[in-house]
């Protein structure tokens, strides 16, 4: 009887841990990654993510931007060039995207960074 009780409790704990990992209740569907904003691409690749991005896109902010990319327009005043690069890292339950632009401070400065769940629609 005691062995069955321990097995049952263990199964429940594994299930709860899986749900916490998969559904990520500690995170909002979309969050700003403040710790990355102002840093550079080398920091993102080598320190924060420790890998190259899965997807890279070149964007001209003077062209039409979609809702997902629209957040970078608020940073337009600090940019020295209209070209911005969007880098995305894919994880099991979420993605992280940063936008890199040329500014007075750095030619590869992170001007915006977000974390968002895979099921979020922009």
ABEGO torsion letter per residue (X at the ends): XAAAAAAAAAAAAAAAAAAAAAAGAABBABBBBAAABGBBAAAAAAAAAGBBBABBBBBBAABBBBAAAAAAAAAAAABABABBBBBBBBBAABBBBBBBBBBAABABBBABBBBBBAABBX
